[in-house]
Amino acid sequence: MIVQEAERPSLGRDCLVCAGVVVGLGIWTRPLWPADTVHRVETLVVPIAAGTLMVLTALVLMAMAVASASGRGWRYQLYRRRWIKALSKTRLTDEKRDELLAPKLKSVTSDGTEDVLRIRMLDGQSPKDWDLRASRLATELGAASGRIAWRPDRIDEVELILVRPQGKRARAEAAETRQARKIRLQPGTEAA
């Protein structure tokens, strides 16, 4: 089975591995080098390596800024890792010719305790399909709850609004409030 939106191999990770191998071999074989070669390598390689490291750091920081501005920041990556599996469990995927088709996660924006996932639906899906599965999908994605919103002018897209789980203290306060409401609203008691 082939997944349509498979993860691509990381070129940056491959480059770092190759650089690590070269540096490791250099350190391992250093005792075999002639004495003057060590000094030459240190005066030549250290400044070049430091400059390269600074340029790579700047590029990574710029890429992170662009990713954050385009809605593909760390929250996007967080949901992206679990996206295909969660959609499969909630039956929001389709299979054609041994190829798993999954709705595309377009962007993720955060607003306080909510994350808004903008999704392009597959052909044949409707917002009602998503609405019926929103709470299960929210659970699969690690959220406390979820609901669907859509705009009539964008019939091929929906927004999944996920409420992130709260901390222990907030959950305990919410549980106490629910318990107090239950006690007040039981038959035979007066509502305050």
Buried (B, 14 or more C-beta within 10 A) or exposed (E): EEEBBEEEEEEEEEEEEEBEEEEEEEEEEEEEEEEEEEEEEEEEEEEEEEEEEEEBEEEEEEEEEEBEEEBBBEBBEBBBEEBBEBBBBBEBBBEEEEEBBBBBBBBBBBEEEBBBBBBEBBEEBEBEBBBBBBBBBBBBBEBBBBBBBBEEEEEEBBBBBBBBEEEEEEEEEEEEEEEEEEEEEEEEEEEE
